[in-house]
Amino acid sequence: MTALEFGRALYLTRDPEAVRSQLSGGPCATDVELADDVSTDEMCPAWACYFYDERLGQYCLVGFRGLVVETGAVARGRFSVLVGGERLGCGSSRETAPFAQRAAGIRLVVARSFAKIYRQNCHNLGLYTSTDFGLLERIARGERIAREELTRELDPLSREVLFAGGLGPYARARREGRAAYLRPRREARPRTLVEKILVAHSDADNPGIAPGDALFVRADLRFSHDYTTAMVDAELRAAFGAEQPLFEPKSILVFRDHLALLDRVMPEGQRRLGLLDQANELAAVQAAFAERHGLRSFGHGHGSDTGICHNLVLERFARPGEVIVGTDSHTCMAGAVGCFAFGVGSTDMAAGFVSGDFRISAPESVRLELSGALAPGVFAKDVWLTLLAQDDVKRGVFAGRVLEIGGAGLSALPLDERATLANMAVEGGAVTAIVEFDERACRELSESRGVDARELWARRVTADAGARYAAELSLELDRVEPMVALPSDPKNGVPLRELEREHGGPVAIDVAYGGSCTGSKPSDLDAYARVLGQALERGLSVAPGVSLYIQFGSSAVRRYAESQGYLEILMRAGAELLEPGCGACIGAGPGASSRAETVTVSAANRNYPGRSGPGRVYLASPAVVAASAVLGRIAGPDALEG
């Protein structure tokens, strides 16, 4: 039995001074309050992700709670254990976060609970994880811990991956026939949507499945983007060699979207450090990778094929019943059309590019039944900010599970709004969301793509009667009202009508950002144009001192806005129009803050510390973003009439 020895533990506490003390060599009391919801943006901020090698170790945790940690501090402290609170590693799927931890010397991560993608990325890199806090006292005494004990919480496949030294070595052994894994045989029983899709995309002769079963699932579509492809390429070369061919290259896409506008906003200090050159290298590596393997590329320099990866996948490729995997947590947006779509890290994608399949632990499902219809001026963003503010969601009812969305109220929601519903499932800790594919979705998708509706309908997957759910929730859409999420967490939602009371007065803004994959769809442009058009009729425009940015999710969205006459309205009102890309959402485009004092209201899906710059970010619907830009404070369109 192999036993491992560990050294110092770094406790991520709620008190920043306690973290500073540990990094300076001081002890940490084990009864401290641990920080919850430490995001991957804090573990490895956007600008550090321009690196994709061992240099990342210098940037481990430098974004924690507003730059508490200095460059290289974790590595200098010679820590080997990292300790956190609930939902450690929430947010982005960026594998740079655990990669930086490993490069800084971390070998074991202990937390109350983990975000699913982060934990799997740790295992892929050979980092052990545990929720057993009893280990810490034993480690402090110098006790060696058996690796079998460290992995007793894990499924058999995850244990095999860790014992192999990570997914790269395991994938190579699997490719060479030295490792084989078969999921447990189960009797067939009524199945949820995700279970039916998993069975159809795994072992053909094994009709049963149960939550927790580890398996390999075949993907219909795989993609990566300019923020991640370089690391995918590096991991692929390390595991298989530079000449390894990819499985079915026609089903692989790459996108230049995350960093396409970075040169417009990068601070001069970062430029002097060579970070713009480093970021441009990511795009160059991706272009060379795509050319070498014959992959289809989307992004700047590719004519009309520009846009955010999630928007383009949904607009052009996703079909009901498919499995779609991308190197981004918001891959789940494709779930709007009844797909099982989920994000993975770079090592998972490197292995999946070669094998065509991905390891996953079959998740439980939560059923969300919608009824009624949203009132005018209320959006799917408000639905999610309402859900995220609920106690059961904060306690983790969606965590590690698939959210299955259906009910009579679904028919009142257009496909664009369903996209937001699917997209923000990961903000609740879910693996993904799958929205039932109904007649309205079929009609809208067939019309937008010009394809036969019968072919789409034939792919439709439905849950079985009697399927088992971990929880069943209901939501009356009529009762949802405009919401705002306060800075630092999408779960900090409050009704818009209560915001000024919560804040102690009006919330003045400096920036209004109408973009990201949740804020740049055709229906979002409808909302921006409608509110700003009403403002122009009243002789109003963007308030002095406020910058309003409106970004298109794809070239198709821009063409739609042009056809509707929106561009003139938006520009007359004082908006700056931005080409398709992720931009400010990830701190890499106009609309990102450069000062801690900047206040932004954003149509994006996340507002974790440092994600969109050092300023404070409030989340709201497109209509609230547009109205706030005109009023100079966070408010809804109704306030324009006052």
N, C-alpha and C positions, 0 to 999 in steps of 0.2 A: 504494500500500500504506500503510495507516494505521499509524502507530507511536505508542506511548504512553510517557509519562515518569512515573517513580515516585520517591518520596522515601524517608524513613526506614523501616526494617524493624523490627518488634517481634518478637523471638524468644521464644516460649513455652518456657521452659527448665524442667528438673526442679528447678533451684535457685531457690526463690522470691526470694532476694536479688538474683539476676541480673535478674529481671523488674523488681523495684523499682528497681534501678539504672538500667535503660533508661528507665523511666517518669519518673525524676528528671533525665533528660537525658544519662545516661552511655552510653558505647558498649557493645556486646556482642560478645564474641569469636564468630566464626562456627563454631568447633569445639566449642561447648557441646553438652551432652546435651539434646536436645529432649524435652519432655513428650509422652508418648503418651496416647491415650484421653482427650483433653480433651473433655468432653461439652458438649452445648448447655446443660445445667443450669449449668455453670461459665461458659459464654460469656454467658448471660443468665439469671440465676436466676428462680425462679418469680415472686417479687414484682415484678420489673422488667417482666415480661410483661403486667402490667396496663395498660401503655402500648402504643400501637400506632401511634405517629407518630415524628417526628424526635427527640422527647425521649429515645427509646431510646439515642441516641448517648452520653448521659451515663452509661449503665449498661453500656457495652461491657466485657465480661470481669470485671465486679465480683465474680463468684463464683469466679474462677479459684483453685483450690487453697486454698479456705478464706479468701476475701476478702483476697487479696494486693493486688488492684487497687482503688484508691480511685475514688469516683464522679467521672467526667469526666476521669480521668487519661489515657486513650488519646487522647481528643480534644485535650487540652492538649498532648500530646506530638507532635502533627502527624505521626503515622505514616500511611503509605499502603500498607504491605505487612505482612501478618501471617504468621508462620512457625511451623509446628507439626510434631509427629512423626507417628507412625502413627495411623491411624483418627481423624483430626481431625474433630470434630463428631459423635461417636457419641451415642447416646441419643435424646432426644425429637426430633420432627419440627419443633419450634417455629421458625418462620421469623424470629422476633424476634431470634435469635442473629446471623445474617448481616445482618439489617436494622440492628441496633445497630452492627455493625462498619462498614457503609456510612455510617451517620449520623455515626460518629466519624471518618470520613475514609479508612477502608481501601478500597482499590480492587483489590488483588491478594492472594490467599491462596496460600501455598506450603506444602506438607506432604508427608511421606513417602507417606501415603495418606489418603483421605477416606472418611467415612461417606457412603453414597450420597445420602440425602435432603438432608443438609447441603450437599453439593456442588451438587446440582441447585437447591436454594434460592438458593445464591450466584449461579448463572447466571441464575435467574429475576429477580434483583434487579440484574443487570448487573455483578456482581463476577466478575473473572477468577480462575481457579484453575489451579494447575500443580503437578506433582510434580518439575519440573526445577529442582534446587537450583543449577545453573549460572547461572540467571538472576540470582541474588542478587548475585554479584560484579559482574556487568555493570551491574545497577541501581545498586550502590554507586559505580561509576565514572561514573555519570550517563548511561549509554547508554540510548537510547530503544529499546523492544522492539516489534516489529511484532505487531499483534493476531493475525495469522495464525499466528505462532510461539507465541503464548500459548495458542492453541486447538488446536494440532495433535494433542493427546491426545484430543480430543472427537469425538463423532459429528457428522455434518453438521447435524442438527437443532439440537443444542446450540450449534454455532457460529452458526447463523442467529439463534437467540434472543439470544446475546450481541451479535452485530453489530447487532441491532435496538435494543439498549439494555436488554434484559430481556424477560421473558415478556409483560408488560403491553402494550408497544408491538407485539411480535410477534403476540400474540393479536388485537389490534385490526386489524392489517394483514391477518391471516388472515381475520378476520370480514368485512372489506371487500373481500376478493378480491385483495389486493395481495401476499399471500404464500401459496405452495402448496408442500406437501411430500408426496412419495410415497416409501414405503419401497422398498428394492431388491427387484427380483423374484428369487425363488428357486425352485429346483425342489423339489417336495414330497419329503420324506424322513421316516423314522420320527421322531416328535416326543414330547417330554416332556409332562407335564401342563400346565405353564405355556405351552409353545409351542402346544399344541392350543387352549387357551383364548384366547391372544392372536390366533391366526389367526381363530378364530370371532368375535372382537370387533373385527376391523380390516377391511382391504380384502377384500371377498368373493371377488374374482377373483385373489387372490395367495396360493396355498396354501402357499408355502414360507416359512421363516423361519430365521434364523441368529442366534446370540448376537451382540449388538452392534448389530443392526439397530435404527435409530431409527424409531418409528412412533407413531401416535395410536391409543389403544385406547378403545373405547366402554365406559362404565360402566353397570352395571345399577342401582347404588345409590351415592349420594354423601351425605356427611354432614360436618358440622362441629360444634364445641361452644363453650361460653361462653368458653373460653380463646383461641379463634382466630377466631370469626365476625366480630368487629369489624374485624380486619385484613383478612379476606376482603372484607368490605363496602367498606372503604376502597380496597383494590386494584381491586375491581370498578368502583367509581365513577371512579377515576383512569383506568382503561383504556377503559371503555365509556360512562361517564356514569350519572347517578343513575336514569334511567328505563329502563335496559336490562333487558328481560325475560329470565328464566332458561329454560333448556332443560328441558322436562318437570319442572316443579316437584313433581309427585307422587312423583318418584324421589329427592327431596332431603329429608333429615332434619336437624334441629338439636337439640342436647342441652344442657341445663344440668346439668352433673355435676361438672366440675372444681373450681368455686369455690363450690358450693352451701353448704358448711359453713365457709367461710373466716371468717365473723364470729365463730366460736367460738374461734379460735386466733390471730388476727392480733396480733402484739406491739404494745404501746401506742405504741412509737416509730414503727412503720409507720402506725398510725392517725393519729398527729399529722401525719404527712407527707401525709395524705389518700389513702393507698393503698387503704383500704377503699372509699371513695367511687369511686376510679378502677376498682376491681374490680367494684363494683356497676354502673358504667357499661357494662362489657362485657356484663353480662346484659341491661341495658336496650337496648343497641344490637342485640343478637341478637334480642330479642323484637320490636323494631320491624322488623328485617330480615325475620323470619319472617312477620310480619303483612303487610308490604308485598308480599311475593312469594307469599303463600299456602302457606307451608311447614308441614309437620307438626312440632310441637315436643314434646319430652319433658323432664321435669324438674319441679322444685318448682313447685307451682301448677297441675299438670296431672293431678290425680287419681291414678290408679293407674299412670300412665305415668312412673315415675321409675326411674332406674338409670344405671349407667355405660354410656356409649355402646357399648363393645365387647360388654358382656354383653347389652344389649338387641338389638343387631344380630344376634348369634348366636342368642339366644332366639327372635326373632320374624321375622327378615327374610332372613338369608343362605340361599342355596340352592346346591347343587352346580353347578359350571360357570360361576358368575357372576363378574363383575368388580365389586369393591366398593372404593371409594376414600374415605378419610376424612382429616381434618386431624390425624392422630395416628399416631405410628409403630406403636402397638399395634393398629391396624386389622387387622393380620395375624391377629388372633385368629379372624376369620371363616374363615380357611383350614382350621379344624377340620372343616368340612363340604365340603371339596373346592372352595372358592372361590379365585380369585386376588384377594387382598385386600391392599392396601398403603396406606401413609400418604404424604401430600404436604404441602407447605407452603401458606401462605395464598394466594400468587400463583397457584400451580397450581390451587387450588380455585376461585379467582375466575374464571379462564379456563374451567375445567371446568364451573362452574355455567352458563356461557353457551353453551358448545359441546357439552357432554355427553361429551366425550372428553378424554384426558390423554396427554401425551407421555411416552414411556418408551423406554429402550434395552432391547431384549430380553435378559433375563439368562440366564446359564448356570444349570444346575441341578445340585444335589448330591443324590444318592439316599441316603437313610438307611433301611436295612433293619432292622426290629425283629424280635426273636425272643424266645420265652419269655414270662414274665409277671412283673410286679413282686411282690415279697414283701409280706406284710401290713405296714403301717406305712411303706411306701415309695411315693412319689408322683411324678407327672410333674415337679414342681419339682425333685426329686432327679435325675431324668433330665437336666434341663437344666443343673443345677449340675455334674453329672458331665461332660457334653459340653463345657461352657464351660471347664472346668479342663484339658482335653486340649491338648497342644502344637499339634496341627494346627489346632484351632479358634482358639487364641490367635494362631497365625501367619496366620489369615485364610482358612481353607478355605471358610467360608461367606460371606465378605465380598462383597457386591454380587451374590450369587447367590440363587436360590430353593431352599429345602430341601424336597425331595419325600419325604414320609414314608410308608412302607408296610411290608409284610412280615407274616408269620404272627403276630407278637406284637401287631399292632395290634388284633386281635379281643379281646384281654384288657383293652383300655383303654376305659372308658366315655367318652362324649362330653365330659363336663366335664374329664377329664384330657387329652383331645386338644386342648381349648381352650388349656390351659396349654402344651402342646407347640407349638401354632401361635403363641401369643402371644409367647413368649420367643425366637423365631427372630431378632428384631432385636437381642437382646442379644449374639448371635453375629455380628452384622454383616450378616446376611442381609437381602435385600429383603423376604422374607416366607417363610412355609411353607405348603405345601399338603398336607394329610393325605388320603390316598386315602379316598374315600367307599365304605364297605363295608356289608354287610347290618346289622351292629350299629348303625352310625351312622344308617342309614336308618330302622331300627325305633325308635330312641330319639327321633329328630327328629320322625318322624310321630306318635308317641305324645304328645310334649310339646306339639306344636302342634295336634294333632287334625286332621291332614291326611292325604290318601291317600298311602300309601307308594309306590304305583306311579308317581305323578306325580314324586316326588322321585327315585326310582330311574331314571326316564327321562332325568333331567338329568345323570346321573353321567358323568364324563369319566375315561377311563383312558389311561395312557401307552402308546405303541406299543411293541411288541417291537422291540428294536434301537435304541431311542432313545439318544442320546449324552449322557453326563453328564460334568461337569468332574471329579467324584470320586464314588466309591461307598463308603459307609461302612456298618458293621453295628454293632449294639448288642444284647447279650444282656440283656434286662430283669432276668433272675434275678440278674445280677451287680451291679446297681445297689443302693447302700445309702444310708441317710439322709445328707444332705449339709448343709453350712452354707457360705455365702459370706462371707468376711471383709469388713470395711468397705472402701468406696470403689470396688468393681468386682464385678459378678456373676461375673466370671471367676476370682475369688479363692476358688474352692471347695475345701473340704477335707472328708474324711469326718467325720461327727459324732463318731465314736469317737476321732478324733485331735485334736479341737478343744482340749481342755484341755492336751494336750502342746504343741500349736502355740502356745497362749496363755501357757503357764507356770502354769496353774491354772484354776479355774472362771471362766467369764465371767459375772459378775453383770450383771443387766439392770435397767433402770428402766421400760421400756415393752415390751409385747408387742402387736404390731399384726396383727390378722387381718382383712385387707381387701385392696383393690385388685382389678383385674380378674382377677388370678391367684389371689386368696385369698378370694373372696366368692361362689363358686358353690355350688349345692346340695351337691355332694360335699364341699366344704370345710367347710360347716356340719355335715355328718355327722361330719367328723373333729374339729372343735372340741367338739361335743357329746359324742362318744364319750370323748375324753380327759378332759374336765372332769367328765363323769358318773362315770368311774372314780375321779377324784380325790375327788369328793364321797362316794363309797362308802367311801373310806379316811379320811374326816373331814378332807380337805384342801380348800383353796380358793386363790384368788389370793394369792400371798405378800405380806406387808406391804411397803410401799414400791414395789410394782410396779403399774402401770396396764395392764390388759388391755382393748383395744378390739376389738370384733368388728363388722364392717360388712357390710351386705348389698349384693350387687352389683346388685340390682333389687328392685322391689316383689314380683315373683314369687318371688324367693328368700326374702324375709321371710315371705311366705304359706306357703311350703314349710316353713320353720323352725317356724312356728306350728303347722302341721298335724302335725308330728312331735313336738311337745312340747318343742322345743329351747329356747325362750325362757326357760322357768322354770329349766332346767338352767344355762344360761349366766349368768343373773342371780344365781342362788343361789351360783354359784361365784365371783362377784365381777366379772364382765365388764360393761363399759359397752357397750351396744348402740347402733350408729350407723345413721342412715338412709342409703339408697343414695347413693353419690357416690364420687369419686376420693379426696378427703380427704388423709390423711397421706402417701400415696404421692407426691403432688406438693407436699407441704408446706403444704397448705391445708385441714387438718381435724384434729380431735383425734387424737393419736398422733404428730404431728410434734413434733420436739424444739425447744426454745428455748434450750438451753445446749449448749456443746461437750462437756460432761462426760456428757451423757445417752447411755445405751447402749440400743439398741432391737434386738429380734429381730422380723423382719417377714416376712409372707407375700407381700409385693409382689415385683415383678420387677426392680427397679433399686435400687442403693444408691450411686449416684455422689455425690461430695462436694456437700453442700449441698442435695441434692434434697428430702430430707424434714426439713430443718432442719440446724443446725450439728453435731448429735451424730453418734455412730458407729452405723451400721446394719449388722446381720448379716441375711442372707437365709436362710430355711429354709421347710420345708413347714408346712402348717396344724397337723399333729399336733405338731411340734416347738415351734411358737409357743405352743400351748395348754399343753403340758407345762412349757415354760420359765416361763410366767407363774405356774404353781403352785409351781415349785421355786425361783424367784428367780434362776435361772442357766440358761444355754442347755444344754438336755438333751432327750432324747427320752422318749416315754411309758414306756419300760422302766425309767427311773430312778424313776418313781413307785412302783414295786414294791419298791424297795430300802429 
